Amino acid sequence: MPKDLNEYRKETDRRLIIGGLAILFIVGGGLIYVLYGSGAALSGLLCAAFGLFPILAIVLLFWLLDKFLKNNQK
């Protein structure tokens, strides 16, 4: 177990997010491909990607605000 628990938490969170996205795109896209074909799989992956865009934009905004506020507190 690492000594820095905050770093361990950040690493675990990062791995969980990457794993969840991998499951969404690989398993979800694969199931759509098997059941409906390649055209539907492409549409499903594009839909999932565009659905993630607002979430990623909000996360990026919060990350930039956090960096900005931490720099101004010093």
mmCIF file as gemmi writes it, N, C-alpha and C atoms, coordinates in Angstrom:
data_model
loop_
_atom_site.group_PDB
_atom_site.id
_atom_site.type_symbol
_atom_site.label_atom_id
_atom_site.label_alt_id
_atom_site.label_comp_id
_atom_site.label_asym_id
_atom_site.label_entity_id
_atom_site.label_seq_id
_atom_site.pdbx_PDB_ins_code
_atom_site.Cartn_x
_atom_site.Cartn_y
_atom_site.Cartn_z
_atom_site.occupancy
_atom_site.B_iso_or_equiv
_atom_site.pdbx_formal_charge
_atom_site.auth_seq_id
_atom_site.auth_asym_id
_atom_site.pdbx_PDB_model_num
ATOM 1 N N . MET Axp A 1 ? 0.854 -1.185 0 1 0 ? 1 A 1
ATOM 2 C CA . MET Axp A 1 ? 0 0 0 1 0 ? 1 A 1
ATOM 3 C C . MET Axp A 1 ? 0.896 1.243 0 1 0 ? 1 A 1
ATOM 4 N N . PRO Axp A 2 ? 0.616 2.197 -0.9 1 0 ? 2 A 1
ATOM 5 C CA . PRO Axp A 2 ? 1.452 3.389 -0.973 1 0 ? 2 A 1
ATOM 6 C C . PRO Axp A 2 ? 1.27 4.271 0.256 1 0 ? 2 A 1
ATOM 7 N N . LYS Axp A 3 ? 2.279 5.084 0.507 1 0 ? 3 A 1
ATOM 8 C CA . LYS Axp A 3 ? 2.219 5.959 1.676 1 0 ? 3 A 1
ATOM 9 C C . LYS Axp A 3 ? 1.346 7.185 1.427 1 0 ? 3 A 1
ATOM 10 N N . ASP Axp A 4 ? 1.312 7.661 0.208 1 0 ? 4 A 1
ATOM 11 C CA . ASP Axp A 4 ? 0.514 8.836 -0.128 1 0 ? 4 A 1
ATOM 12 C C . ASP Axp A 4 ? -0.881 8.388 -0.568 1 0 ? 4 A 1
ATOM 13 N N . LEU Axp A 5 ? -1.833 8.472 0.339 1 0 ? 5 A 1
ATOM 14 C CA . LEU Axp A 5 ? -3.18 7.978 0.054 1 0 ? 5 A 1
ATOM 15 C C . LEU Axp A 5 ? -3.927 8.839 -0.958 1 0 ? 5 A 1
ATOM 16 N N . ASN Axp A 6 ? -3.636 10.135 -1 1 0 ? 6 A 1
ATOM 17 C CA . ASN Axp A 6 ? -4.292 10.988 -1.997 1 0 ? 6 A 1
ATOM 18 C C . ASN Axp A 6 ? -3.855 10.608 -3.406 1 0 ? 6 A 1
ATOM 19 N N . GLU Axp A 7 ? -2.575 10.329 -3.58 1 0 ? 7 A 1
ATOM 20 C CA . GLU Axp A 7 ? -2.08 9.9 -4.891 1 0 ? 7 A 1
ATOM 21 C C . GLU Axp A 7 ? -2.671 8.55 -5.273 1 0 ? 7 A 1
ATOM 22 N N . TYR Axp A 8 ? -2.798 7.664 -4.305 1 0 ? 8 A 1
ATOM 23 C CA . TYR Axp A 8 ? -3.397 6.349 -4.55 1 0 ? 8 A 1
ATOM 24 C C . TYR Axp A 8 ? -4.86 6.494 -4.97 1 0 ? 8 A 1
ATOM 25 N N . ARG Axp A 9 ? -5.59 7.396 -4.323 1 0 ? 9 A 1
ATOM 26 C CA . ARG Axp A 9 ? -6.991 7.645 -4.672 1 0 ? 9 A 1
ATOM 27 C C . ARG Axp A 9 ? -7.108 8.202 -6.084 1 0 ? 9 A 1
ATOM 28 N N . LYS Axp A 10 ? -6.252 9.156 -6.421 1 0 ? 10 A 1
ATOM 29 C CA . LYS Axp A 10 ? -6.286 9.74 -7.763 1 0 ? 10 A 1
ATOM 30 C C . LYS Axp A 10 ? -5.993 8.693 -8.829 1 0 ? 10 A 1
ATOM 31 N N . GLU Axp A 11 ? -5.008 7.851 -8.571 1 0 ? 11 A 1
ATOM 32 C CA . GLU Axp A 11 ? -4.655 6.802 -9.524 1 0 ? 11 A 1
ATOM 33 C C . GLU Axp A 11 ? -5.794 5.794 -9.682 1 0 ? 11 A 1
ATOM 34 N N . THR Axp A 12 ? -6.422 5.437 -8.573 1 0 ? 12 A 1
ATOM 35 C CA . THR Axp A 12 ? -7.544 4.5 -8.622 1 0 ? 12 A 1
ATOM 36 C C . THR Axp A 12 ? -8.724 5.103 -9.375 1 0 ? 12 A 1
ATOM 37 N N . ASP Axp A 13 ? -9.039 6.365 -9.099 1 0 ? 13 A 1
ATOM 38 C CA . ASP Axp A 13 ? -10.127 7.038 -9.815 1 0 ? 13 A 1
ATOM 39 C C . ASP Axp A 13 ? -9.851 7.073 -11.315 1 0 ? 13 A 1
ATOM 40 N N . ARG Axp A 14 ? -8.618 7.4 -11.681 1 0 ? 14 A 1
ATOM 41 C CA . ARG Axp A 14 ? -8.24 7.466 -13.092 1 0 ? 14 A 1
ATOM 42 C C . ARG Axp A 14 ? -8.412 6.106 -13.764 1 0 ? 14 A 1
ATOM 43 N N . ARG Axp A 15 ? -7.976 5.049 -13.1 1 0 ? 15 A 1
ATOM 44 C CA . ARG Axp A 15 ? -8.102 3.702 -13.668 1 0 ? 15 A 1
ATOM 45 C C . ARG Axp A 15 ? -9.561 3.275 -13.799 1 0 ? 15 A 1
ATOM 46 N N . LEU Axp A 16 ? -10.393 3.629 -12.825 1 0 ? 16 A 1
ATOM 47 C CA . LEU Axp A 16 ? -11.815 3.284 -12.902 1 0 ? 16 A 1
ATOM 48 C C . LEU Axp A 16 ? -12.509 4.003 -14.055 1 0 ? 16 A 1
ATOM 49 N N . ILE Axp A 17 ? -12.175 5.263 -14.257 1 0 ? 17 A 1
ATOM 50 C CA . ILE Axp A 17 ? -12.775 6.024 -15.352 1 0 ? 17 A 1
ATOM 51 C C . ILE Axp A 17 ? -12.349 5.454 -16.697 1 0 ? 17 A 1
ATOM 52 N N . ILE Axp A 18 ? -11.059 5.158 -16.847 1 0 ? 18 A 1
ATOM 53 C CA . ILE Axp A 18 ? -10.567 4.584 -18.103 1 0 ? 18 A 1
ATOM 54 C C . ILE Axp A 18 ? -11.201 3.219 -18.35 1 0 ? 18 A 1
ATOM 55 N N . GLY Axp A 19 ? -11.319 2.409 -17.317 1 0 ? 19 A 1
ATOM 56 C CA . GLY Axp A 19 ? -11.949 1.095 -17.467 1 0 ? 19 A 1
ATOM 57 C C . GLY Axp A 19 ? -13.413 1.195 -17.843 1 0 ? 19 A 1
ATOM 58 N N . GLY Axp A 20 ? -14.121 2.132 -17.237 1 0 ? 20 A 1
ATOM 59 C CA . GLY Axp A 20 ? -15.531 2.32 -17.568 1 0 ? 20 A 1
ATOM 60 C C . GLY Axp A 20 ? -15.726 2.769 -19.007 1 0 ? 20 A 1
ATOM 61 N N . LEU Axp A 21 ? -14.876 3.684 -19.46 1 0 ? 21 A 1
ATOM 62 C CA . LEU Axp A 21 ? -14.967 4.125 -20.851 1 0 ? 21 A 1
ATOM 63 C C . LEU Axp A 21 ? -14.605 3.004 -21.817 1 0 ? 21 A 1
ATOM 64 N N . ALA Axp A 22 ? -13.621 2.199 -21.451 1 0 ? 22 A 1
ATOM 65 C CA . ALA Axp A 22 ? -13.246 1.065 -22.307 1 0 ? 22 A 1
ATOM 66 C C . ALA Axp A 22 ? -14.4 0.078 -22.416 1 0 ? 22 A 1
ATOM 67 N N . ILE Axp A 23 ? -15.051 -0.197 -21.302 1 0 ? 23 A 1
ATOM 68 C CA . ILE Axp A 23 ? -16.204 -1.102 -21.336 1 0 ? 23 A 1
ATOM 69 C C . ILE Axp A 23 ? -17.318 -0.508 -22.193 1 0 ? 23 A 1
ATOM 70 N N . LEU Axp A 24 ? -17.579 0.779 -22.03 1 0 ? 24 A 1
ATOM 71 C CA . LEU Axp A 24 ? -18.632 1.432 -22.812 1 0 ? 24 A 1
ATOM 72 C C . LEU Axp A 24 ? -18.368 1.312 -24.306 1 0 ? 24 A 1
ATOM 73 N N . PHE Axp A 25 ? -17.165 1.66 -24.729 1 0 ? 25 A 1
ATOM 74 C CA . PHE Axp A 25 ? -16.884 1.7 -26.161 1 0 ? 25 A 1
ATOM 75 C C . PHE Axp A 25 ? -16.602 0.323 -26.744 1 0 ? 25 A 1
ATOM 76 N N . ILE Axp A 26 ? -15.809 -0.491 -26.071 1 0 ? 26 A 1
ATOM 77 C CA . ILE Axp A 26 ? -15.434 -1.792 -26.636 1 0 ? 26 A 1
ATOM 78 C C . ILE Axp A 26 ? -16.585 -2.788 -26.537 1 0 ? 26 A 1
ATOM 79 N N . VAL Axp A 27 ? -17.112 -2.969 -25.335 1 0 ? 27 A 1
ATOM 80 C CA . VAL Axp A 27 ? -18.194 -3.942 -25.16 1 0 ? 27 A 1
ATOM 81 C C . VAL Axp A 27 ? -19.481 -3.437 -25.807 1 0 ? 27 A 1
ATOM 82 N N . GLY Axp A 28 ? -19.814 -2.183 -25.568 1 0 ? 28 A 1
ATOM 83 C CA . GLY Axp A 28 ? -21.034 -1.632 -26.154 1 0 ? 28 A 1
ATOM 84 C C . GLY Axp A 28 ? -20.986 -1.621 -27.668 1 0 ? 28 A 1
ATOM 85 N N . GLY Axp A 29 ? -19.879 -1.122 -28.209 1 0 ? 29 A 1
ATOM 86 C CA . GLY Axp A 29 ? -19.732 -1.112 -29.661 1 0 ? 29 A 1
ATOM 87 C C . GLY Axp A 29 ? -19.692 -2.51 -30.244 1 0 ? 29 A 1
ATOM 88 N N . GLY Axp A 30 ? -19.05 -3.432 -29.544 1 0 ? 30 A 1
ATOM 89 C CA . GLY Axp A 30 ? -18.994 -4.816 -30.02 1 0 ? 30 A 1
ATOM 90 C C . GLY Axp A 30 ? -20.358 -5.477 -30.039 1 0 ? 30 A 1
ATOM 91 N N . LEU Axp A 31 ? -21.142 -5.249 -29.005 1 0 ? 31 A 1
ATOM 92 C CA . LEU Axp A 31 ? -22.489 -5.824 -28.976 1 0 ? 31 A 1
ATOM 93 C C . LEU Axp A 31 ? -23.378 -5.24 -30.07 1 0 ? 31 A 1
ATOM 94 N N . ILE Axp A 32 ? -23.275 -3.948 -30.277 1 0 ? 32 A 1
ATOM 95 C CA . ILE Axp A 32 ? -24.061 -3.34 -31.357 1 0 ? 32 A 1
ATOM 96 C C . ILE Axp A 32 ? -23.623 -3.91 -32.699 1 0 ? 32 A 1
ATOM 97 N N . TYR Axp A 33 ? -22.317 -4.092 -32.878 1 0 ? 33 A 1
ATOM 98 C CA . TYR Axp A 33 ? -21.809 -4.655 -34.134 1 0 ? 33 A 1
ATOM 99 C C . TYR Axp A 33 ? -22.327 -6.071 -34.359 1 0 ? 33 A 1
ATOM 100 N N . VAL Axp A 34 ? -22.293 -6.887 -33.301 1 0 ? 34 A 1
ATOM 101 C CA . VAL Axp A 34 ? -22.748 -8.277 -33.435 1 0 ? 34 A 1
ATOM 102 C C . VAL Axp A 34 ? -24.245 -8.34 -33.719 1 0 ? 34 A 1
ATOM 103 N N . LEU Axp A 35 ? -25.015 -7.523 -33.04 1 0 ? 35 A 1
ATOM 104 C CA . LEU Axp A 35 ? -26.468 -7.598 -33.176 1 0 ? 35 A 1
ATOM 105 C C . LEU Axp A 35 ? -27.013 -6.873 -34.409 1 0 ? 35 A 1
ATOM 106 N N . TYR Axp A 36 ? -26.41 -5.724 -34.767 1 0 ? 36 A 1
ATOM 107 C CA . TYR Axp A 36 ? -27.012 -4.892 -35.809 1 0 ? 36 A 1
ATOM 108 C C . TYR Axp A 36 ? -26.118 -4.606 -37.012 1 0 ? 36 A 1
ATOM 109 N N . GLY Axp A 37 ? -24.824 -4.88 -36.917 1 0 ? 37 A 1
ATOM 110 C CA . GLY Axp A 37 ? -23.941 -4.646 -38.054 1 0 ? 37 A 1
ATOM 111 C C . GLY Axp A 37 ? -23.027 -3.447 -37.872 1 0 ? 37 A 1
ATOM 112 N N . SER Axp A 38 ? -22.177 -3.256 -38.875 1 0 ? 38 A 1
ATOM 113 C CA . SER Axp A 38 ? -21.126 -2.244 -38.758 1 0 ? 38 A 1
ATOM 114 C C . SER Axp A 38 ? -21.656 -0.811 -38.817 1 0 ? 38 A 1
ATOM 115 N N . GLY Axp A 39 ? -22.673 -0.565 -39.623 1 0 ? 39 A 1
ATOM 116 C CA . GLY Axp A 39 ? -23.229 0.788 -39.704 1 0 ? 39 A 1
ATOM 117 C C . GLY Axp A 39 ? -23.828 1.242 -38.389 1 0 ? 39 A 1
ATOM 118 N N . ALA Axp A 40 ? -24.549 0.356 -37.754 1 0 ? 40 A 1
ATOM 119 C CA . ALA Axp A 40 ? -25.149 0.688 -36.461 1 0 ? 40 A 1
ATOM 120 C C . ALA Axp A 40 ? -24.077 0.838 -35.387 1 0 ? 40 A 1
ATOM 121 N N . ALA Axp A 41 ? -23.016 0.026 -35.466 1 0 ? 41 A 1
ATOM 122 C CA . ALA Axp A 41 ? -21.936 0.13 -34.485 1 0 ? 41 A 1
ATOM 123 C C . ALA Axp A 41 ? -21.232 1.474 -34.607 1 0 ? 41 A 1
ATOM 124 N N . LEU Axp A 42 ? -20.988 1.912 -35.824 1 0 ? 42 A 1
ATOM 125 C CA . LEU Axp A 42 ? -20.373 3.221 -36.032 1 0 ? 42 A 1
ATOM 126 C C . LEU Axp A 42 ? -21.276 4.326 -35.502 1 0 ? 42 A 1
ATOM 127 N N . SER Axp A 43 ? -22.555 4.228 -35.773 1 0 ? 43 A 1
ATOM 128 C CA . SER Axp A 43 ? -23.503 5.222 -35.26 1 0 ? 43 A 1
ATOM 129 C C . SER Axp A 43 ? -23.542 5.214 -33.734 1 0 ? 43 A 1
ATOM 130 N N . GLY Axp A 44 ? -23.521 4.035 -33.147 1 0 ? 44 A 1
ATOM 131 C CA . GLY Axp A 44 ? -23.532 3.934 -31.692 1 0 ? 44 A 1
ATOM 132 C C . GLY Axp A 44 ? -22.283 4.516 -31.059 1 0 ? 44 A 1
ATOM 133 N N . LEU Axp A 45 ? -21.132 4.251 -31.656 1 0 ? 45 A 1
ATOM 134 C CA . LEU Axp A 45 ? -19.885 4.804 -31.123 1 0 ? 45 A 1
ATOM 135 C C . LEU Axp A 45 ? -19.839 6.319 -31.275 1 0 ? 45 A 1
ATOM 136 N N . LEU Axp A 46 ? -20.309 6.818 -32.41 1 0 ? 46 A 1
ATOM 137 C CA . LEU Axp A 46 ? -20.36 8.27 -32.592 1 0 ? 46 A 1
ATOM 138 C C . LEU Axp A 46 ? -21.321 8.921 -31.601 1 0 ? 46 A 1
ATOM 139 N N . CYS Axp A 47 ? -22.446 8.287 -31.376 1 0 ? 47 A 1
ATOM 140 C CA . CYS Axp A 47 ? -23.424 8.813 -30.423 1 0 ? 47 A 1
ATOM 141 C C . CYS Axp A 47 ? -22.843 8.83 -29.009 1 0 ? 47 A 1
ATOM 142 N N . ALA Axp A 48 ? -22.15 7.767 -28.625 1 0 ? 48 A 1
ATOM 143 C CA . ALA Axp A 48 ? -21.527 7.712 -27.299 1 0 ? 48 A 1
ATOM 144 C C . ALA Axp A 48 ? -20.429 8.761 -27.17 1 0 ? 48 A 1
ATOM 145 N N . ALA Axp A 49 ? -19.658 8.956 -28.227 1 0 ? 49 A 1
ATOM 146 C CA . ALA Axp A 49 ? -18.586 9.955 -28.189 1 0 ? 49 A 1
ATOM 147 C C . ALA Axp A 49 ? -19.156 11.363 -28.055 1 0 ? 49 A 1
ATOM 148 N N . PHE Axp A 50 ? -20.195 11.674 -28.833 1 0 ? 50 A 1
ATOM 149 C CA . PHE Axp A 50 ? -20.812 12.999 -28.731 1 0 ? 50 A 1
ATOM 150 C C . PHE Axp A 50 ? -21.542 13.172 -27.399 1 0 ? 50 A 1
ATOM 151 N N . GLY Axp A 51 ? -22.017 12.092 -26.825 1 0 ? 51 A 1
ATOM 152 C CA . GLY Axp A 51 ? -22.644 12.163 -25.508 1 0 ? 51 A 1
ATOM 153 C C . GLY Axp A 51 ? -21.641 12.44 -24.406 1 0 ? 51 A 1
ATOM 154 N N . LEU Axp A 52 ? -20.41 11.996 -24.6 1 0 ? 52 A 1
ATOM 155 C CA . LEU Axp A 52 ? -19.361 12.251 -23.613 1 0 ? 52 A 1
ATOM 156 C C . LEU Axp A 52 ? -18.79 13.661 -23.716 1 0 ? 52 A 1
ATOM 157 N N . PHE Axp A 53 ? -18.975 14.307 -24.843 1 0 ? 53 A 1
ATOM 158 C CA . PHE Axp A 53 ? -18.389 15.629 -25.047 1 0 ? 53 A 1
ATOM 159 C C . PHE Axp A 53 ? -18.809 16.65 -23.985 1 0 ? 53 A 1
ATOM 160 N N . PRO Axp A 54 ? -20.099 16.802 -23.659 1 0 ? 54 A 1
ATOM 161 C CA . PRO Axp A 54 ? -20.464 17.774 -22.617 1 0 ? 54 A 1
ATOM 162 C C . PRO Axp A 54 ? -19.868 17.43 -21.252 1 0 ? 54 A 1
ATOM 163 N N . ILE Axp A 55 ? -19.793 16.154 -20.942 1 0 ? 55 A 1
ATOM 164 C CA . ILE Axp A 55 ? -19.213 15.741 -19.661 1 0 ? 55 A 1
ATOM 165 C C . ILE Axp A 55 ? -17.736 16.105 -19.615 1 0 ? 55 A 1
ATOM 166 N N . LEU Axp A 56 ? -17.018 15.811 -20.693 1 0 ? 56 A 1
ATOM 167 C CA . LEU Axp A 56 ? -15.595 16.147 -20.747 1 0 ? 56 A 1
ATOM 168 C C . LEU Axp A 56 ? -15.373 17.655 -20.716 1 0 ? 56 A 1
ATOM 169 N N . ALA Axp A 57 ? -16.258 18.416 -21.342 1 0 ? 57 A 1
ATOM 170 C CA . ALA Axp A 57 ? -16.141 19.871 -21.318 1 0 ? 57 A 1
ATOM 171 C C . ALA Axp A 57 ? -16.317 20.404 -19.895 1 0 ? 57 A 1
ATOM 172 N N . ILE Axp A 58 ? -17.255 19.865 -19.151 1 0 ? 58 A 1
ATOM 173 C CA . ILE Axp A 58 ? -17.473 20.299 -17.767 1 0 ? 58 A 1
ATOM 174 C C . ILE Axp A 58 ? -16.29 19.911 -16.891 1 0 ? 58 A 1
ATOM 175 N N . VAL Axp A 59 ? -15.774 18.699 -17.058 1 0 ? 59 A 1
ATOM 176 C CA . VAL Axp A 59 ? -14.608 18.261 -16.284 1 0 ? 59 A 1
ATOM 177 C C . VAL Axp A 59 ? -13.41 19.154 -16.588 1 0 ? 59 A 1
ATOM 178 N N . LEU Axp A 60 ? -13.2 19.476 -17.854 1 0 ? 60 A 1
ATOM 179 C CA . LEU Axp A 60 ? -12.098 20.357 -18.24 1 0 ? 60 A 1
ATOM 180 C C . LEU Axp A 60 ? -12.275 21.741 -17.627 1 0 ? 60 A 1
ATOM 181 N N . LEU Axp A 61 ? -13.483 22.259 -17.631 1 0 ? 61 A 1
ATOM 182 C CA . LEU Axp A 61 ? -13.755 23.563 -17.033 1 0 ? 61 A 1
ATOM 183 C C . LEU Axp A 61 ? -13.437 23.561 -15.542 1 0 ? 61 A 1
ATOM 184 N N . PHE Axp A 62 ? -13.894 22.543 -14.82 1 0 ? 62 A 1
ATOM 185 C CA . PHE Axp A 62 ? -13.605 22.459 -13.389 1 0 ? 62 A 1
ATOM 186 C C . PHE Axp A 62 ? -12.111 22.319 -13.126 1 0 ? 62 A 1
ATOM 187 N N . TRP Axp A 63 ? -11.417 21.55 -13.966 1 0 ? 63 A 1
ATOM 188 C CA . TRP Axp A 63 ? -9.974 21.363 -13.795 1 0 ? 63 A 1
ATOM 189 C C . TRP Axp A 63 ? -9.241 22.689 -14.003 1 0 ? 63 A 1
ATOM 190 N N . LEU Axp A 64 ? -9.634 23.438 -15.043 1 0 ? 64 A 1
ATOM 191 C CA . LEU Axp A 64 ? -9.002 24.731 -15.296 1 0 ? 64 A 1
ATOM 192 C C . LEU Axp A 64 ? -9.298 25.724 -14.176 1 0 ? 64 A 1
ATOM 193 N N . LEU Axp A 65 ? -10.53 25.732 -13.679 1 0 ? 65 A 1
ATOM 194 C CA . LEU Axp A 65 ? -10.861 26.61 -12.552 1 0 ? 65 A 1
ATOM 195 C C . LEU Axp A 65 ? -10.061 26.251 -11.311 1 0 ? 65 A 1
ATOM 196 N N . ASP Axp A 66 ? -9.877 24.974 -11.057 1 0 ? 66 A 1
ATOM 197 C CA . ASP Axp A 66 ? -9.094 24.522 -9.912 1 0 ? 66 A 1
ATOM 198 C C . ASP Axp A 66 ? -7.65 24.999 -10.024 1 0 ? 66 A 1
ATOM 199 N N . LYS Axp A 67 ? -7.054 24.833 -11.204 1 0 ? 67 A 1
ATOM 200 C CA . LYS Axp A 67 ? -5.673 25.29 -11.414 1 0 ? 67 A 1
ATOM 201 C C . LYS Axp A 67 ? -5.574 26.802 -11.251 1 0 ? 67 A 1
ATOM 202 N N . PHE Axp A 68 ? -6.535 27.533 -11.798 1 0 ? 68 A 1
ATOM 203 C CA . PHE Axp A 68 ? -6.531 28.987 -11.707 1 0 ? 68 A 1
ATOM 204 C C . PHE Axp A 68 ? -6.644 29.45 -10.259 1 0 ? 68 A 1
ATOM 205 N N . LEU Axp A 69 ? -7.56 28.856 -9.504 1 0 ? 69 A 1
ATOM 206 C CA . LEU Axp A 69 ? -7.758 29.263 -8.116 1 0 ? 69 A 1
ATOM 207 C C . LEU Axp A 69 ? -6.575 28.886 -7.238 1 0 ? 69 A 1
ATOM 208 N N . LYS Axp A 70 ? -5.958 27.736 -7.485 1 0 ? 70 A 1
ATOM 209 C CA . LYS Axp A 70 ? -4.78 27.348 -6.705 1 0 ? 70 A 1
ATOM 210 C C . LYS Axp A 70 ? -3.61 28.282 -6.975 1 0 ? 70 A 1
ATOM 211 N N . ASN Axp A 71 ? -3.455 28.74 -8.213 1 0 ? 71 A 1
ATOM 212 C CA . ASN Axp A 71 ? -2.367 29.664 -8.539 1 0 ? 71 A 1
ATOM 213 C C . ASN Axp A 71 ? -2.599 31.033 -7.925 1 0 ? 71 A 1
ATOM 214 N N . ASN Axp A 72 ? -3.842 31.474 -7.81 1 0 ? 72 A 1
ATOM 215 C CA . ASN Axp A 72 ? -4.141 32.786 -7.243 1 0 ? 72 A 1
ATOM 216 C C . ASN Axp A 72 ? -4.108 32.799 -5.725 1 0 ? 72 A 1
ATOM 217 N N . GLN Axp A 73 ? -4.178 31.655 -5.08 1 0 ? 73 A 1
ATOM 218 C CA . GLN Axp A 73 ? -4.114 31.61 -3.621 1 0 ? 73 A 1
ATOM 219 C C . GLN Axp A 73 ? -2.69 31.775 -3.114 1 0 ? 73 A 1
ATOM 220 N N . LYS Axp A 74 ? -1.721 31.493 -3.947 1 0 ? 74 A 1
ATOM 221 C CA . LYS Axp A 74 ? -0.313 31.568 -3.51 1 0 ? 74 A 1
ATOM 222 C C . LYS Axp A 74 ? 0.184 32.959 -3.394 1 0 ? 74 A 1
